[in-house]
Amino acid sequence: MLNVILEAALAGAALAKVGASLGAAIAIIGAGLGIGRIGSTAMEAISRQPASAGDIRSSMIIAAALIEGVTLFAIIICALAILM
């Protein structure tokens, strides 16, 4: 059973590399859109409540860091799929 799966994986190796490349591109585009949305919403919130700018800014940085972490993880997985 494992032999059949490995043979199918080797046959579709080129297609897997294309899929991994598209996966990395989608992850990067999604992260860019997400961080842009976080930034615009944070600036809008700061303009409405200037007194709470520090709290909003720190929350924005934490959320952006979490998105970047997930994106980096997705890119590493896609790179491993391309290289293996």
N, C-alpha and C positions, 0 to 999 in steps of 0.2 A: 504494500500500500504506500509506504514511504517512497519507494522507488518511483512509482507512478507520479506522485506529487512532485518529486525532484525533477523528473524528466519534463513535466509540464512547466515547471518554473524556469528551467533552462531554455525551453522553446520560446517562452514569452519574455525572455530577459530584456530584449530591446523595448518591448512595450512597457515593461515595468519601469525602465529608465525614463521613458517619456512621461509616464504617470507620476513618477517621483518628482520630475522637474515641474510638471504642472501643479503638483501638490505644494511644492516649495513656493511657487509663484503665487498661488492662491493664499497661502499663509502670510506672505509678505504684504500682499495687497490688503488683506483683511486687517492685519495689524496696523498698517498705515491709516486705513480708514477709521479704525477704532480709536487710535491715539489722537487723530485729528478731531474726532467727535468729542473725546474727553476734553481736549484743549479748548475747543469752542464753547462747550457747555460750562467749563470752569470759568472762562473769561466772562461769559454771560452772567454767571452766578456772582462773580466778584463785582461786576458792574452794578448788580442789584443790591448786594450787601458788602460794601467795601470794608466794614469792620471785621468780617470773618474771612478775609483774604488769606491769612496764614493757614487756617484749617482747610480751606478749599484747595489751596496750593499743595499742601501735604497729601491730602486725599487724592488729588490728581496725579501726583508723582508716584504714589503707591500703586494706583490702578494702572498707570502706564508701564511701570516696572513689571507688574504681573502679566500684562499683555506681551511685553517684550520677552519675558521668560518662556511663555507658552510658544511664542513664535520661534524663538531659538531652538526649543525642543523639537518643534515640527520640522525646522530646517535640518537639524541634525539627523532626524529619522529619515527624511528624504535623501540626504547625502549618503547615509548608510545604504539606502535602497539602491542608489545609483552605483556606489562603489562595490557593493557585494555581488 
